[in-house]
Amino acid sequence: MSCEGKRIVSSQPSLPGLAQDVAELVASVIGEIRPRLIQAALSGDRAEHANVRHADNFLSDYDMWMHRRYQELMTQIIPSFVYASEEADPQVIGDDPDPDLCVLVDPLDTSELAVRALYGYTHVLVYSRSLARPVAAVVGDIYHHIQLYAAGRDDAGEDQAFLITRDGDQHTLRLDRQVPLSEALVTNYLMKPTERFAALAQQTRLIEQLSRPSPDGASRGRIGVDFGSVSLCHVAAGFSDATIEFAKGFAVWDLAPGHYILNAAGGVVVDLDGESRPLDYGFGTVEEIVKAMERRDMFVAASSLDLARDIVEALRSE
């Protein structure tokens, strides 16, 4: 049974209430958008139009539809909130002129691939301005069976992270392993040829470290491609060991949801000096939210602090 539009049920530890509500909402939106994206891919009509907010980013009618759909549906969960979407300026929704919660959304991440039916992701984070931290986040994978990565703050103030499949199975995410850099799978958003791929190819020290043989003589280090917040979720699930961004930096809507989920799973996010990135994204006022959405952050996200710092050292050496 698909979890799209249905209650996610598990006999195991489950998502805290708000995070579960957001997870069900995201699954429902995925169920609505997927057939439209597949039709776009098959027809070749990708509905692209000029992106006046981010000139170097692909923008389609599907991005804008999801932007509006999330704004509409979130009011059924949270009556008043600051809506901070990649596709529009932050605005207050509901009757409260100064609501505590901010809903940060990247409606359709990697949309230039989503309209080709290759990869597509969607990010939602709920941030408490009074706590200066997230309280729920969901990253949705539109095309794969593993559909949702989610985290939420429970009644005891503890963060819990989960993976949810398309048929509703929930799996707790908790990292507890050490992987040396020479055996790690390190991913990077390397799609743009000169801006990102060429920059990664110049990281010879990192490439040398990944190429070092293990004691048995096998070379197990690997570089892979990944995208936005889901790249940090893949680390949280143990599917990859680290993901790095050192060229252009991630916008807050790409970094923050995956950052929170990875943090809840026991992973780490550090800056390029090796210092831990806080979960406080500076969303104190609407003006501060606007400023935060203009910033880009470079980082290393990893399954352990030792691995993160080894990667930072390799990048710094170059």
Order of alpha helices (4+ residues) and beta strands (2+ residues): alpha-alpha-beta-beta-beta-alpha-beta-beta-beta-beta-beta-beta-alpha-alpha-beta-alpha-beta-alpha-beta-alpha-beta-alpha
